[in-house]
Amino acid sequence: MSHDIRAFLPADCDLLGIGEPTHQEPGFGRIRNELFAQLTELGFRSVAMETDRVAALVVDEFVRDGVGTLDTVMSEGFSHEFGALEPNRELVSWMHEYNMDRPPADRLAFHGFDAAMETMSAPSPRAYLEHARDYLGLDLDIASLAGDDEQWSRVEAVMDPAMSPGATAEADQLRVLADDLLLALYTRAPELIAITSRARWLAAKAHLTAGLGLLRYHKQCAQPLELNARIAKLSNCRDALMAQNLLELRQLESGRGPTLVSAHNSHLQRSPSAWRDDNIDFGWLGAGATIGALLGQRYTVVAGSLGCSAAIGLAEPPPHTYEASLQDRVTDWALIPTDEVAPAEKRTDTNPRQGYFPLDKTILDGIDVVLHLRG
């Protein structure tokens, strides 16, 4: 057991995933911040969070170049309401301060690797495609093809295939158009970067990637499937985009140092993820499964575990569970190799409102280290 992440970091690690079992317990965000401070001493120069990649561009401008204000980037630079979480605010503020007296090449970078989508909603691709169109200086009427933004973003568009615009003729035309924009972005890259900047080209690429990802997601929404199969397919679609974003971000950061990835355990573990409650029972492959297969030993995963929590109303774990065995070994929090975690039972005293995914053998099989917070 240790508080020192260096004891668990392979020499060839490119991506280090540090997961949390629920987004609602702030202790995990604060531990992540403490560990990232350690990691910067080892050459880590970037963090990628489970938040919208496009929105996060304004956070990166703030932490690297001081553009904007902390209040503005916390309200505009995060999706999924993550900008309201105090540990995230503390992280962004600390990164900004860290960078102030450092040369550009040595500054910490902030990235998002998700899209602005939830299980029950996903936005229109219009704005993302129009950003790329405008950067390319083209005259294309994307708005007429996309139609009203609300027809894409409403819950019914995701949950009812009959209400989804994702398989319409207009959506098909948008997918072809988006592919043409991507080709133009690459073929004109030397010209565009020369007259704008590499950063603006990369921002246009991020917008276009998000737009294409949303078109794929909405096409999946239009498929007539029963609920569990439906959500499983959508989760696979979302995590595939997460994996693509992480690989692209890793390529950008490869010459500067490794990257810390912060997300829910289910997006980071190499093993299959599962979501089971009273109404839902499905499995899917998270981004970590894809990243692990492609990067091998260059990807290391730390998964969060929680004993109890006043923040989410989680009581002490029942005897014979994984969390109970870890409670007996930890005074506040600690990092524990998975081969030192004894076989146990999965706890069943949680409820869906807590957002807590208990440890089980499948999760442990897909990670390297457990970060247990006693609570």
C-alpha positions as CSV (number, residue, x, y, z in Angstrom):
1,M,0.0,0.0,0.0
2,S,1.2,3.5,-0.8
3,H,0.3,7.1,-1.5
4,D,3.2,7.3,-4.0
5,I,2.0,6.7,-7.6
6,R,5.7,6.2,-8.7
7,A,5.7,2.8,-7.1
8,F,3.1,1.6,-9.7
9,L,4.2,3.4,-12.8
10,P,6.0,1.3,-15.5
11,A,8.9,2.9,-17.3
12,D,7.2,2.7,-20.7
13,C,3.8,4.1,-19.6
14,D,2.2,6.5,-22.1
15,L,-1.3,6.7,-20.7
16,L,-2.1,6.3,-17.0
17,G,-5.8,6.0,-16.3
18,I,-7.0,6.9,-12.8
19,G,-10.6,6.0,-12.4
20,E,-13.4,6.7,-9.9
21,P,-16.3,4.4,-9.1
22,T,-18.7,7.3,-8.9
23,H,-18.5,11.0,-10.0
24,Q,-20.4,12.1,-6.9
25,E,-17.7,11.5,-4.2
26,P,-15.3,14.6,-4.3
27,G,-12.5,12.7,-2.5
28,F,-11.5,11.0,-5.7
29,G,-11.0,14.3,-7.6
30,R,-8.8,15.6,-4.8
31,I,-6.7,12.4,-4.7
32,R,-6.4,12.6,-8.5
33,N,-5.1,16.2,-8.2
34,E,-2.5,15.1,-5.6
35,L,-1.3,12.3,-7.8
36,F,-1.1,14.5,-10.9
37,A,1.2,16.8,-8.9
38,Q,3.4,13.8,-8.3
39,L,3.3,12.8,-11.9
40,T,4.4,16.2,-13.2
41,E,7.7,15.6,-11.4
42,L,8.0,12.5,-13.5
43,G,7.5,14.2,-16.8
44,F,3.7,14.0,-17.3
45,R,2.6,17.1,-19.2
46,S,-1.1,16.6,-19.8
47,V,-4.3,15.4,-18.3
48,A,-7.3,14.1,-20.3
49,M,-10.7,14.2,-18.6
50,E,-14.0,12.6,-19.3
51,T,-15.5,15.8,-20.6
52,D,-16.3,17.2,-24.1
53,R,-13.2,17.5,-26.1
54,V,-14.4,20.6,-28.0
55,A,-15.5,22.4,-24.9
56,A,-12.2,21.6,-23.2
57,L,-10.3,23.6,-25.8
58,V,-11.1,26.8,-23.8
59,V,-9.8,25.2,-20.6
60,D,-6.6,24.4,-22.3
61,E,-6.2,28.0,-23.6
62,F,-6.7,29.2,-20.0
63,V,-4.2,26.8,-18.3
64,R,-1.5,27.1,-21.1
65,D,-1.9,30.7,-22.2
66,G,-4.0,32.5,-19.6
67,V,-6.9,33.2,-22.0
68,G,-10.2,34.0,-20.2
69,T,-11.0,33.7,-16.6
70,L,-11.3,30.7,-14.2
71,D,-15.1,31.3,-13.8
72,T,-15.7,31.4,-17.5
73,V,-13.8,28.3,-18.4
74,M,-15.4,26.3,-15.6
75,S,-18.8,27.3,-16.9
76,E,-18.1,26.9,-20.6
77,G,-15.3,24.4,-20.8
78,F,-16.9,21.3,-19.3
79,S,-19.8,19.0,-20.2
80,H,-21.8,16.8,-18.0
81,E,-21.9,19.5,-15.3
82,F,-18.3,18.6,-14.4
83,G,-17.3,22.3,-14.3
84,A,-19.4,22.6,-11.0
85,L,-17.2,20.1,-9.2
86,E,-14.7,21.8,-6.8
87,P,-11.8,19.3,-7.4
88,N,-12.0,20.1,-11.1
89,R,-11.8,23.8,-10.4
90,E,-8.9,23.2,-8.1
91,L,-7.1,21.2,-10.8
92,V,-7.6,23.9,-13.5
93,S,-6.5,26.7,-11.1
94,W,-3.4,24.7,-10.1
95,M,-2.4,23.9,-13.7
96,H,-2.8,27.6,-14.6
97,E,-0.5,28.7,-11.7
98,Y,2.0,25.9,-12.6
99,N,2.3,27.1,-16.2
100,M,2.7,30.8,-15.5
101,D,6.5,30.9,-15.3
102,R,7.3,28.0,-17.7
103,P,8.2,28.0,-21.4
104,P,5.4,26.9,-23.7
105,A,6.9,23.5,-24.5
106,D,7.0,22.6,-20.8
107,R,3.5,23.8,-19.9
108,L,0.8,21.4,-18.7
109,A,-2.1,20.8,-21.2
110,F,-5.7,20.1,-20.4
111,H,-7.8,17.9,-22.8
112,G,-11.3,16.4,-22.9
113,F,-11.8,13.0,-24.5
114,D,-15.5,12.6,-24.4
115,A,-18.3,14.3,-26.5
116,A,-21.3,16.3,-25.2
117,M,-23.5,13.3,-25.1
118,E,-25.4,11.5,-22.3
119,T,-27.2,8.1,-22.3
120,M,-30.5,10.0,-22.8
121,S,-29.5,12.8,-25.1
122,A,-27.0,14.0,-27.7
123,P,-26.7,17.3,-29.5
124,S,-27.1,18.2,-33.1
125,P,-23.9,17.8,-35.2
126,R,-24.7,21.1,-37.0
127,A,-22.5,23.5,-35.0
128,Y,-19.5,21.2,-35.1
129,L,-19.7,20.8,-38.9
130,E,-20.3,24.5,-39.4
131,H,-17.1,25.3,-37.5
132,A,-15.1,23.1,-39.8
133,R,-16.8,24.5,-42.9
134,D,-16.1,28.1,-41.8
135,Y,-12.4,27.2,-41.0
136,L,-12.1,25.8,-44.6
137,G,-13.8,28.9,-46.0
138,L,-16.5,26.9,-47.8
139,D,-20.1,27.9,-48.8
140,L,-22.2,25.0,-47.6
141,D,-25.7,25.1,-46.2
142,I,-25.4,22.7,-43.3
143,A,-28.2,24.2,-41.4
144,S,-30.8,23.2,-43.9
145,L,-29.7,19.6,-43.9
146,A,-29.5,19.4,-40.1
147,G,-32.8,21.1,-39.4
148,D,-33.8,22.3,-35.9
149,D,-31.2,21.4,-33.2
150,E,-34.0,20.3,-30.9
151,Q,-35.0,17.4,-33.1
152,W,-31.5,15.9,-32.3
153,S,-31.1,16.8,-28.7
154,R,-34.5,15.8,-27.2
155,V,-34.7,12.6,-25.2
156,E,-37.1,11.0,-27.7
157,A,-34.5,11.3,-30.5
158,V,-32.2,9.0,-28.5
159,M,-34.6,6.6,-26.9
160,D,-37.3,6.2,-29.6
161,P,-36.0,5.1,-33.0
162,A,-39.1,6.4,-34.7
163,M,-38.3,9.9,-33.4
164,S,-34.6,9.8,-34.4
165,P,-33.3,11.9,-37.3
166,G,-30.1,9.8,-37.4
167,A,-31.2,7.5,-40.3
168,T,-32.9,10.1,-42.5
169,A,-31.7,11.0,-46.0
170,E,-30.5,14.4,-44.7
171,A,-28.4,12.6,-42.0
172,D,-26.9,10.4,-44.7
173,Q,-26.0,13.6,-46.7
174,L,-24.5,15.1,-43.6
175,R,-22.2,12.1,-43.1
176,V,-21.0,12.3,-46.7
177,L,-20.4,16.0,-46.3
178,A,-18.5,15.6,-43.1
179,D,-16.3,13.0,-44.7
180,D,-15.6,15.5,-47.5
181,L,-14.7,18.2,-45.0
182,L,-12.3,15.8,-43.3
183,L,-10.6,15.1,-46.6
184,A,-10.3,18.8,-47.4
185,L,-8.9,19.5,-43.9
186,Y,-6.1,17.1,-44.5
187,T,-5.4,17.9,-48.1
188,R,-5.2,21.6,-47.4
189,A,-3.4,21.2,-44.1
190,P,-0.1,22.9,-45.2
191,E,-2.0,25.9,-46.6
192,L,-4.4,26.2,-43.7
193,I,-1.7,25.9,-41.0
194,A,0.5,28.5,-42.7
195,I,-2.3,31.1,-42.9
196,T,-3.9,30.3,-39.5
197,S,-2.0,28.1,-37.0
198,R,-1.5,24.5,-36.1
199,A,-3.7,25.0,-33.0
200,R,-6.6,26.3,-35.1
201,W,-6.2,23.4,-37.6
202,L,-6.3,21.0,-34.6
203,A,-9.4,22.7,-33.2
204,A,-11.2,22.3,-36.5
205,K,-10.2,18.7,-36.6
206,A,-11.6,18.2,-33.0
207,H,-14.9,19.9,-34.1
208,L,-15.1,17.6,-37.2
209,T,-14.3,14.5,-35.1
210,A,-17.1,15.4,-32.7
211,G,-19.6,16.0,-35.5
212,L,-18.8,12.7,-37.2
213,G,-19.1,11.0,-33.8
214,L,-22.5,12.5,-33.2
215,L,-23.7,11.4,-36.6
216,R,-22.6,7.9,-35.9
217,Y,-24.3,8.0,-32.5
218,H,-27.6,9.3,-33.9
219,K,-27.6,6.7,-36.6
220,Q,-27.3,4.1,-33.9
221,C,-30.2,5.8,-32.1
222,A,-32.4,5.1,-35.1
223,Q,-31.9,1.4,-34.9
224,P,-35.0,-0.5,-33.5
225,L,-33.6,-2.5,-30.5
226,E,-35.0,-3.4,-27.1
227,L,-33.8,-1.2,-24.3
228,N,-30.8,-3.1,-23.0
229,A,-29.4,-3.9,-26.4
230,R,-30.1,-0.2,-27.4
231,I,-28.1,1.3,-24.5
232,A,-25.3,-1.2,-24.9
233,K,-24.9,-0.2,-28.6
234,L,-24.9,3.5,-27.7
235,S,-22.4,2.9,-25.0
236,N,-20.1,1.1,-27.4
237,C,-20.5,4.0,-29.8
238,R,-19.6,6.6,-27.2
239,D,-16.6,4.7,-25.8
240,A,-15.3,4.1,-29.3
241,L,-15.2,7.8,-29.8
242,M,-13.5,8.2,-26.4
243,A,-10.8,5.8,-27.5
244,Q,-10.3,7.5,-30.8
245,N,-10.0,10.9,-29.0
246,L,-7.5,9.4,-26.5
247,L,-5.3,8.0,-29.2
248,E,-5.3,11.3,-31.1
249,L,-4.5,13.2,-28.0
250,R,-1.8,10.8,-27.1
251,Q,-0.2,11.3,-30.5
252,L,-0.3,15.1,-29.9
253,E,1.4,14.7,-26.6
254,S,3.9,11.9,-27.4
255,G,6.9,14.2,-27.7
256,R,6.2,16.0,-24.4
257,G,5.6,13.2,-21.9
258,P,2.9,10.8,-20.6
259,T,-0.8,11.6,-20.1
260,L,-3.0,11.1,-17.1
261,V,-6.5,10.0,-18.0
262,S,-9.3,10.8,-15.5
263,A,-12.7,9.1,-15.9
264,H,-15.2,6.7,-14.4
265,N,-13.7,3.2,-13.9
266,S,-16.1,1.8,-16.5
267,H,-14.5,3.9,-19.3
268,L,-10.9,2.9,-18.3
269,Q,-10.9,-0.8,-17.3
270,R,-9.6,-3.2,-20.0
271,S,-12.2,-5.8,-19.1
272,P,-15.9,-5.5,-20.2
273,S,-18.0,-3.0,-18.4
274,A,-21.5,-3.6,-17.0
275,W,-24.4,-1.6,-15.7
276,R,-27.1,-3.4,-13.7
277,D,-29.9,-2.0,-11.6
278,D,-33.7,-2.6,-11.3
279,N,-34.4,-1.4,-14.8
280,I,-31.2,-1.9,-16.8
281,D,-28.9,-4.8,-17.4
282,F,-26.3,-4.6,-20.2
283,G,-22.6,-4.8,-20.9
284,W,-20.3,-3.0,-23.2
285,L,-16.6,-2.5,-24.0
286,G,-15.2,0.8,-22.6
287,A,-12.5,3.0,-24.1
288,G,-10.0,1.2,-21.9
289,A,-10.6,-2.1,-23.6
290,T,-9.7,-0.6,-26.9
291,I,-6.8,1.4,-25.6
292,G,-5.4,-1.6,-23.7
293,A,-5.6,-3.8,-26.8
294,L,-3.7,-1.2,-28.9
295,L,-1.2,0.2,-26.5
296,G,-0.5,-2.9,-24.4
297,Q,1.9,-2.3,-21.5
298,R,2.0,1.4,-22.4
299,Y,-1.5,1.7,-20.8
300,T,-1.8,1.4,-17.0
301,V,-5.1,1.5,-15.1
302,V,-5.8,2.5,-11.5
303,A,-9.5,2.0,-10.5
304,G,-11.2,3.7,-7.6
305,S,-12.9,1.9,-4.8
306,L,-15.0,3.5,-2.0
307,G,-15.6,2.3,1.5
308,C,-18.3,4.7,2.7
309,S,-19.4,8.3,1.8
310,A,-21.5,10.9,3.4
311,A,-21.7,12.7,0.1
312,I,-23.6,9.9,-1.6
313,G,-25.1,8.3,1.4
314,L,-23.0,5.1,1.1
315,A,-22.8,3.2,4.4
316,E,-19.9,1.0,5.6
317,P,-19.5,-2.0,3.3
318,P,-21.0,-5.3,4.3
319,P,-18.6,-8.0,5.5
320,H,-16.9,-10.3,3.0
321,T,-17.1,-7.7,0.2
322,Y,-14.0,-6.3,-1.6
323,E,-14.5,-2.9,-0.1
324,A,-14.8,-4.3,3.4
325,S,-11.5,-6.2,3.0
326,L,-9.8,-3.0,1.8
327,Q,-11.4,-0.9,4.6
328,D,-9.5,-3.0,7.1
329,R,-6.2,-2.1,5.4
330,V,-6.6,1.6,4.8
331,T,-6.7,4.5,7.2
332,D,-7.6,7.3,4.6
333,W,-6.7,6.2,1.1
334,A,-4.1,4.0,-0.5
335,L,-2.9,2.4,-3.8
336,I,-2.9,-1.4,-3.7
337,P,-1.8,-3.7,-6.5
338,T,-4.6,-6.0,-7.7
339,D,-2.6,-9.1,-7.0
340,E,-2.8,-8.1,-3.3
341,V,-6.6,-7.9,-3.3
342,A,-8.0,-11.2,-1.9
343,P,-11.1,-12.8,-3.5
344,A,-14.3,-11.5,-2.0
345,E,-18.0,-10.8,-2.8
346,K,-19.5,-7.9,-4.8
347,R,-21.3,-5.5,-2.5
348,T,-25.1,-5.1,-3.1
349,D,-26.0,-2.3,-0.7
350,T,-25.8,0.5,-3.3
351,N,-28.5,2.2,-5.3
352,P,-28.5,3.8,-8.8
353,R,-28.7,7.3,-7.5
354,Q,-25.3,7.0,-6.0
355,G,-23.7,6.3,-9.3
356,Y,-21.4,3.8,-7.6
357,F,-20.1,0.7,-9.4
358,P,-18.8,-1.7,-6.8
359,L,-15.6,-3.7,-7.2
360,D,-16.0,-7.2,-8.7
361,K,-13.7,-9.8,-10.2
362,T,-14.3,-8.5,-13.8
363,I,-13.2,-5.0,-12.9
364,L,-10.1,-6.3,-11.0
365,D,-9.2,-8.5,-14.0
366,G,-9.0,-5.3,-16.2
367,I,-6.9,-3.0,-14.0
368,D,-3.5,-2.9,-12.4
369,V,-4.0,-1.0,-9.1
370,V,-6.9,-0.2,-6.8
371,L,-7.2,3.2,-5.3
372,H,-9.3,2.7,-2.2
373,L,-10.8,5.6,-0.4
374,R,-11.9,4.7,3.1
375,G,-14.4,7.6,3.3
